[in-house]
Amino acid sequence: MCRSIKVLRRPAPTATREEIDAAALQFVRKVSGYRKPSKTNQTAFDDAVREVADATARLLRHLERPC
């Protein structure tokens, strides 16, 4: 279990796409162990970053915000 994970956002305002993309890149780097993947792995790396960012954006769109 990674104990260094901290809350990055509060419920409002929502994260920008740039913040989501940066967080996705950080996550994929941490999980893969690569800061910069080889040319052979670049496509898989980029796909993973995009998929994590898209899933995060969907999550944030569907969360109910407190009034």
Biopython code that builds the backbone (N, CA, C, O; Angstrom):
import numpy as np
from Bio.PDB.StructureBuilder import StructureBuilder

atoms = [
    (1, "MET", "N", (0.846, -1.176, 0.000)),
    (1, "MET", "CA", (0.000, 0.000, 0.000)),
    (1, "MET", "C", (0.888, 1.235, 0.000)),
    (1, "MET", "O", (1.814, 1.351, 0.804)),
    (2, "CYS", "N", (0.602, 2.132, -0.890)),
    (2, "CYS", "CA", (1.382, 3.362, -0.985)),
    (2, "CYS", "C", (0.868, 4.355, 0.044)),
    (2, "CYS", "O", (-0.277, 4.798, -0.038)),
    (3, "ARG", "N", (1.691, 4.700, 0.993)),
    (3, "ARG", "CA", (1.264, 5.616, 2.052)),
    (3, "ARG", "C", (1.491, 7.077, 1.693)),
    (3, "ARG", "O", (1.107, 7.970, 2.449)),
    (4, "SER", "N", (2.115, 7.329, 0.540)),
    (4, "SER", "CA", (2.389, 8.719, 0.183)),
    (4, "SER", "C", (1.254, 9.346, -0.627)),
    (4, "SER", "O", (1.373, 10.492, -1.060)),
    (5, "ILE", "N", (0.155, 8.614, -0.840)),
    (5, "ILE", "CA", (-0.962, 9.186, -1.577)),
    (5, "ILE", "C", (-1.686, 10.179, -0.676)),
    (5, "ILE", "O", (-2.086, 9.857, 0.443)),
    (6, "LYS", "N", (-1.840, 11.384, -1.191)),
    (6, "LYS", "CA", (-2.489, 12.447, -0.434)),
    (6, "LYS", "C", (-3.677, 12.968, -1.224)),
    (6, "LYS", "O", (-3.729, 12.830, -2.446)),
    (7, "VAL", "N", (-4.618, 13.560, -0.530)),
    (7, "VAL", "CA", (-5.756, 14.182, -1.202)),
    (7, "VAL", "C", (-5.217, 15.328, -2.040)),
    (7, "VAL", "O", (-4.540, 16.219, -1.527)),
    (8, "LEU", "N", (-5.521, 15.301, -3.337)),
    (8, "LEU", "CA", (-5.027, 16.341, -4.229)),
    (8, "LEU", "C", (-6.046, 17.445, -4.448)),
    (8, "LEU", "O", (-5.688, 18.585, -4.748)),
    (9, "ARG", "N", (-7.315, 17.100, -4.296)),
    (9, "ARG", "CA", (-8.369, 18.052, -4.593)),
    (9, "ARG", "C", (-9.417, 18.037, -3.498)),
    (9, "ARG", "O", (-9.602, 17.034, -2.808)),
    (10, "ARG", "N", (-10.065, 19.104, -3.355)),
    (10, "ARG", "CA", (-11.254, 19.195, -2.535)),
    (10, "ARG", "C", (-12.437, 19.147, -3.503)),
    (10, "ARG", "O", (-12.233, 19.289, -4.709)),
    (11, "PRO", "N", (-13.651, 18.954, -3.022)),
    (11, "PRO", "CA", (-14.789, 18.810, -3.931)),
    (11, "PRO", "C", (-14.990, 19.958, -4.924)),
    (11, "PRO", "O", (-15.436, 19.715, -6.046)),
    (12, "ALA", "N", (-14.682, 21.170, -4.553)),
    (12, "ALA", "CA", (-14.882, 22.276, -5.490)),
    (12, "ALA", "C", (-13.692, 23.205, -5.403)),
    (12, "ALA", "O", (-13.177, 23.372, -4.298)),
    (13, "PRO", "N", (-13.223, 23.804, -6.429)),
    (13, "PRO", "CA", (-13.671, 23.634, -7.798)),
    (13, "PRO", "C", (-13.121, 22.331, -8.383)),
    (13, "PRO", "O", (-12.202, 21.728, -7.828)),
    (14, "THR", "N", (-13.685, 21.914, -9.491)),
    (14, "THR", "CA", (-13.236, 20.660, -10.093)),
    (14, "THR", "C", (-11.857, 20.836, -10.715)),
    (14, "THR", "O", (-11.434, 21.948, -11.031)),
    (15, "ALA", "N", (-11.181, 19.733, -10.879)),
    (15, "ALA", "CA", (-9.847, 19.745, -11.473)),
    (15, "ALA", "C", (-9.929, 20.121, -12.950)),
    (15, "ALA", "O", (-10.897, 19.786, -13.633)),
    (16, "THR", "N", (-8.918, 20.809, -13.427)),
    (16, "THR", "CA", (-8.846, 21.137, -14.852)),
    (16, "THR", "C", (-8.350, 19.909, -15.611)),
    (16, "THR", "O", (-7.820, 18.973, -15.014)),
    (17, "ARG", "N", (-8.523, 19.921, -16.912)),
    (17, "ARG", "CA", (-8.035, 18.795, -17.736)),
    (17, "ARG", "C", (-6.512, 18.692, -17.607)),
    (17, "ARG", "O", (-5.971, 17.586, -17.604)),
    (18, "GLU", "N", (-5.829, 19.804, -17.504)),
    (18, "GLU", "CA", (-4.375, 19.786, -17.357)),
    (18, "GLU", "C", (-3.964, 19.104, -16.047)),
    (18, "GLU", "O", (-3.006, 18.331, -16.018)),
    (19, "GLU", "N", (-4.695, 19.394, -14.968)),
    (19, "GLU", "CA", (-4.411, 18.748, -13.678)),
    (19, "GLU", "C", (-4.699, 17.253, -13.738)),
    (19, "GLU", "O", (-3.951, 16.446, -13.185)),
    (20, "ILE", "N", (-5.778, 16.892, -14.408)),
    (20, "ILE", "CA", (-6.118, 15.471, -14.560)),
    (20, "ILE", "C", (-5.037, 14.758, -15.359)),
    (20, "ILE", "O", (-4.598, 13.675, -14.975)),
    (21, "ASP", "N", (-4.602, 15.354, -16.469)),
    (21, "ASP", "CA", (-3.560, 14.745, -17.302)),
    (21, "ASP", "C", (-2.255, 14.592, -16.534)),
    (21, "ASP", "O", (-1.593, 13.559, -16.642)),
    (22, "ALA", "N", (-1.876, 15.603, -15.763)),
    (22, "ALA", "CA", (-0.643, 15.541, -14.974)),
    (22, "ALA", "C", (-0.718, 14.441, -13.919)),
    (22, "ALA", "O", (0.257, 13.723, -13.696)),
    (23, "ALA", "N", (-1.873, 14.309, -13.272)),
    (23, "ALA", "CA", (-2.047, 13.260, -12.263)),
    (23, "ALA", "C", (-2.000, 11.876, -12.908)),
    (23, "ALA", "O", (-1.428, 10.945, -12.342)),
    (24, "ALA", "N", (-2.602, 11.741, -14.091)),
    (24, "ALA", "CA", (-2.586, 10.462, -14.805)),
    (24, "ALA", "C", (-1.156, 10.085, -15.186)),
    (24, "ALA", "O", (-0.755, 8.931, -15.038)),
    (25, "LEU", "N", (-0.398, 11.044, -15.671)),
    (25, "LEU", "CA", (0.994, 10.786, -16.026)),
    (25, "LEU", "C", (1.797, 10.356, -14.801)),
    (25, "LEU", "O", (2.582, 9.410, -14.871)),
    (26, "GLN", "N", (1.602, 11.042, -13.693)),
    (26, "GLN", "CA", (2.305, 10.693, -12.457)),
    (26, "GLN", "C", (1.938, 9.276, -12.009)),
    (26, "GLN", "O", (2.808, 8.511, -11.594)),
    (27, "PHE", "N", (0.657, 8.930, -12.092)),
    (27, "PHE", "CA", (0.200, 7.603, -11.693)),
    (27, "PHE", "C", (0.839, 6.522, -12.565)),
    (27, "PHE", "O", (1.364, 5.537, -12.046)),
    (28, "VAL", "N", (0.797, 6.702, -13.880)),
    (28, "VAL", "CA", (1.354, 5.694, -14.788)),
    (28, "VAL", "C", (2.861, 5.576, -14.604)),
    (28, "VAL", "O", (3.399, 4.470, -14.657)),
    (29, "ARG", "N", (3.547, 6.681, -14.390)),
    (29, "ARG", "CA", (4.989, 6.616, -14.113)),
    (29, "ARG", "C", (5.266, 5.804, -12.853)),
    (29, "ARG", "O", (6.170, 4.969, -12.833)),
    (30, "LYS", "N", (4.489, 6.051, -11.805)),
    (30, "LYS", "CA", (4.696, 5.354, -10.536)),
    (30, "LYS", "C", (4.422, 3.862, -10.677)),
    (30, "LYS", "O", (5.207, 3.037, -10.211)),
    (31, "VAL", "N", (3.309, 3.515, -11.319)),
    (31, "VAL", "CA", (2.923, 2.115, -11.447)),
    (31, "VAL", "C", (3.866, 1.362, -12.386)),
    (31, "VAL", "O", (4.234, 0.220, -12.108)),
    (32, "SER", "N", (4.260, 1.994, -13.497)),
    (32, "SER", "CA", (5.105, 1.313, -14.482)),
    (32, "SER", "C", (6.575, 1.266, -14.070)),
    (32, "SER", "O", (7.319, 0.379, -14.489)),
    (33, "GLY", "N", (6.982, 2.226, -13.251)),
    (33, "GLY", "CA", (8.386, 2.304, -12.879)),
    (33, "GLY", "C", (9.241, 3.049, -13.896)),
    (33, "GLY", "O", (10.463, 3.117, -13.759)),
    (34, "TYR", "N", (8.593, 3.609, -14.918)),
    (34, "TYR", "CA", (9.312, 4.345, -15.961)),
    (34, "TYR", "C", (8.985, 5.823, -15.904)),
    (34, "TYR", "O", (7.818, 6.211, -15.865)),
    (35, "ARG", "N", (10.013, 6.636, -15.901)),
    (35, "ARG", "CA", (9.791, 8.076, -16.044)),
    (35, "ARG", "C", (9.575, 8.387, -17.504)),
    (35, "ARG", "O", (8.692, 9.166, -17.862)),
    (36, "LYS", "N", (10.383, 7.774, -18.344)),
    (36, "LYS", "CA", (10.256, 7.894, -19.797)),
    (36, "LYS", "C", (10.432, 6.489, -20.362)),
    (36, "LYS", "O", (11.517, 5.918, -20.260)),
    (37, "PRO", "N", (9.384, 5.924, -20.955)),
    (37, "PRO", "CA", (9.473, 4.572, -21.471)),
    (37, "PRO", "C", (10.317, 4.503, -22.743)),
    (37, "PRO", "O", (10.562, 5.516, -23.397)),
    (38, "SER", "N", (10.752, 3.302, -23.076)),
    (38, "SER", "CA", (11.490, 3.096, -24.324)),
    (38, "SER", "C", (10.534, 3.306, -25.501)),
    (38, "SER", "O", (9.317, 3.355, -25.321)),
    (39, "LYS", "N", (11.097, 3.427, -26.702)),
    (39, "LYS", "CA", (10.264, 3.584, -27.898)),
    (39, "LYS", "C", (9.316, 2.407, -28.063)),
    (39, "LYS", "O", (8.188, 2.569, -28.528)),
    (40, "THR", "N", (9.772, 1.234, -27.683)),
    (40, "THR", "CA", (8.949, 0.033, -27.785)),
    (40, "THR", "C", (7.715, 0.124, -26.900)),
    (40, "THR", "O", (6.645, -0.353, -27.280)),
    (41, "ASN", "N", (7.851, 0.730, -25.727)),
    (41, "ASN", "CA", (6.756, 0.816, -24.762)),
    (41, "ASN", "C", (5.985, 2.136, -24.805)),
    (41, "ASN", "O", (5.012, 2.304, -24.070)),
    (42, "GLN", "N", (6.404, 3.068, -25.650)),
    (42, "GLN", "CA", (5.817, 4.407, -25.652)),
    (42, "GLN", "C", (4.312, 4.395, -25.924)),
    (42, "GLN", "O", (3.557, 5.095, -25.249)),
    (43, "THR", "N", (3.874, 3.615, -26.895)),
    (43, "THR", "CA", (2.452, 3.589, -27.234)),
    (43, "THR", "C", (1.623, 3.069, -26.072)),
    (43, "THR", "O", (0.593, 3.653, -25.735)),
    (44, "ALA", "N", (2.061, 1.978, -25.454)),
    (44, "ALA", "CA", (1.338, 1.416, -24.307)),
    (44, "ALA", "C", (1.309, 2.421, -23.160)),
    (44, "ALA", "O", (0.285, 2.577, -22.495)),
    (45, "PHE", "N", (2.419, 3.095, -22.928)),
    (45, "PHE", "CA", (2.520, 4.101, -21.870)),
    (45, "PHE", "C", (1.539, 5.245, -22.130)),
    (45, "PHE", "O", (0.774, 5.628, -21.245)),
    (46, "ASP", "N", (1.567, 5.789, -23.353)),
    (46, "ASP", "CA", (0.681, 6.906, -23.707)),
    (46, "ASP", "C", (-0.791, 6.502, -23.630)),
    (46, "ASP", "O", (-1.630, 7.278, -23.173)),
    (47, "ASP", "N", (-1.098, 5.283, -24.079)),
    (47, "ASP", "CA", (-2.480, 4.786, -23.998)),
    (47, "ASP", "C", (-2.942, 4.703, -22.552)),
    (47, "ASP", "O", (-4.073, 5.071, -22.233)),
    (48, "ALA", "N", (-2.063, 4.218, -21.677)),
    (48, "ALA", "CA", (-2.414, 4.097, -20.257)),
    (48, "ALA", "C", (-2.666, 5.470, -19.642)),
    (48, "ALA", "O", (-3.623, 5.642, -18.888)),
    (49, "VAL", "N", (-1.829, 6.434, -19.952)),
    (49, "VAL", "CA", (-2.019, 7.794, -19.424)),
    (49, "VAL", "C", (-3.363, 8.348, -19.884)),
    (49, "VAL", "O", (-4.108, 8.919, -19.088)),
    (50, "ARG", "N", (-3.670, 8.179, -21.161)),
    (50, "ARG", "CA", (-4.934, 8.680, -21.707)),
    (50, "ARG", "C", (-6.133, 7.981, -21.052)),
    (50, "ARG", "O", (-7.117, 8.637, -20.712)),
    (51, "GLU", "N", (-6.059, 6.674, -20.878)),
    (51, "GLU", "CA", (-7.160, 5.926, -20.269)),
    (51, "GLU", "C", (-7.374, 6.323, -18.800)),
    (51, "GLU", "O", (-8.514, 6.461, -18.355)),
    (52, "VAL", "N", (-6.293, 6.505, -18.057)),
    (52, "VAL", "CA", (-6.411, 6.927, -16.658)),
    (52, "VAL", "C", (-7.002, 8.335, -16.592)),
    (52, "VAL", "O", (-7.869, 8.604, -15.760)),
    (53, "ALA", "N", (-6.546, 9.224, -17.452)),
    (53, "ALA", "CA", (-7.070, 10.592, -17.461)),
    (53, "ALA", "C", (-8.555, 10.605, -17.826)),
    (53, "ALA", "O", (-9.342, 11.327, -17.215)),
    (54, "ASP", "N", (-8.933, 9.805, -18.823)),
    (54, "ASP", "CA", (-10.344, 9.758, -19.224)),
    (54, "ASP", "C", (-11.216, 9.193, -18.108)),
    (54, "ASP", "O", (-12.303, 9.708, -17.848)),
    (55, "ALA", "N", (-10.744, 8.136, -17.447)),
    (55, "ALA", "CA", (-11.505, 7.544, -16.342)),
    (55, "ALA", "C", (-11.642, 8.546, -15.196)),
    (55, "ALA", "O", (-12.698, 8.630, -14.568)),
    (56, "THR", "N", (-10.595, 9.293, -14.928)),
    (56, "THR", "CA", (-10.635, 10.298, -13.864)),
    (56, "THR", "C", (-11.616, 11.419, -14.198)),
    (56, "THR", "O", (-12.379, 11.863, -13.339)),
    (57, "ALA", "N", (-11.591, 11.870, -15.444)),
    (57, "ALA", "CA", (-12.523, 12.925, -15.873)),
    (57, "ALA", "C", (-13.966, 12.437, -15.755)),
    (57, "ALA", "O", (-14.840, 13.188, -15.320)),
    (58, "ARG", "N", (-14.220, 11.184, -16.140)),
    (58, "ARG", "CA", (-15.572, 10.620, -16.003)),
    (58, "ARG", "C", (-15.991, 10.580, -14.540)),
    (58, "ARG", "O", (-17.114, 10.950, -14.198)),
    (59, "LEU", "N", (-15.090, 10.131, -13.684)),
    (59, "LEU", "CA", (-15.376, 10.070, -12.253)),
    (59, "LEU", "C", (-15.764, 11.447, -11.731)),
    (59, "LEU", "O", (-16.782, 11.588, -11.053)),
    (60, "LEU", "N", (-14.975, 12.447, -12.034)),
    (60, "LEU", "CA", (-15.233, 13.791, -11.524)),
    (60, "LEU", "C", (-16.541, 14.370, -12.062)),
    (60, "LEU", "O", (-17.228, 15.110, -11.358)),
    (61, "ARG", "N", (-16.887, 14.035, -13.308)),
    (61, "ARG", "CA", (-18.157, 14.505, -13.879)),
    (61, "ARG", "C", (-19.357, 13.892, -13.166)),
    (61, "ARG", "O", (-20.407, 14.524, -13.047)),
    (62, "HIS", "N", (-19.196, 12.659, -12.695)),
    (62, "HIS", "CA", (-20.332, 11.939, -12.109)),
    (62, "HIS", "C", (-20.435, 12.050, -10.592)),
    (62, "HIS", "O", (-21.435, 11.621, -10.016)),
    (63, "LEU", "N", (-19.447, 12.603, -9.947)),
    (63, "LEU", "CA", (-19.532, 12.772, -8.500)),
    (63, "LEU", "C", (-20.555, 13.830, -8.158)),
    (63, "LEU", "O", (-20.623, 14.870, -8.812)),
    (64, "GLU", "N", (-21.339, 13.576, -7.150)),
    (64, "GLU", "CA", (-22.291, 14.571, -6.682)),
    (64, "GLU", "C", (-21.555, 15.563, -5.795)),
    (64, "GLU", "O", (-20.812, 15.172, -4.895)),
    (65, "ARG", "N", (-21.761, 16.819, -6.049)),
    (65, "ARG", "CA", (-21.103, 17.880, -5.287)),
    (65, "ARG", "C", (-22.001, 18.325, -4.141)),
    (65, "ARG", "O", (-23.212, 18.451, -4.323)),
    (66, "PRO", "N", (-21.429, 18.567, -2.963)),
    (66, "PRO", "CA", (-22.250, 19.104, -1.872)),
    (66, "PRO", "C", (-22.701, 20.522, -2.194)),
    (66, "PRO", "O", (-21.985, 21.280, -2.847)),
    (67, "CYS", "N", (-23.862, 20.861, -1.741)),
    (67, "CYS", "CA", (-24.421, 22.212, -2.006)),
    (67, "CYS", "C", (-23.870, 23.227, -1.040)),
    (67, "CYS", "O", (-24.225, 24.404, -1.112)),
]
sb = StructureBuilder()
sb.init_structure("model")
sb.init_model(0)
sb.init_chain("A")
sb.init_seg("    ")
for serial, (resi, resn, name, xyz) in enumerate(atoms, 1):
    if name == "N":
        sb.init_residue(resn, " ", resi, " ")
    sb.init_atom(name, np.array(xyz, "f"), 0.0, 1.0, " ", f" {name:<3s}", serial, name[0])
structure = sb.get_structure()
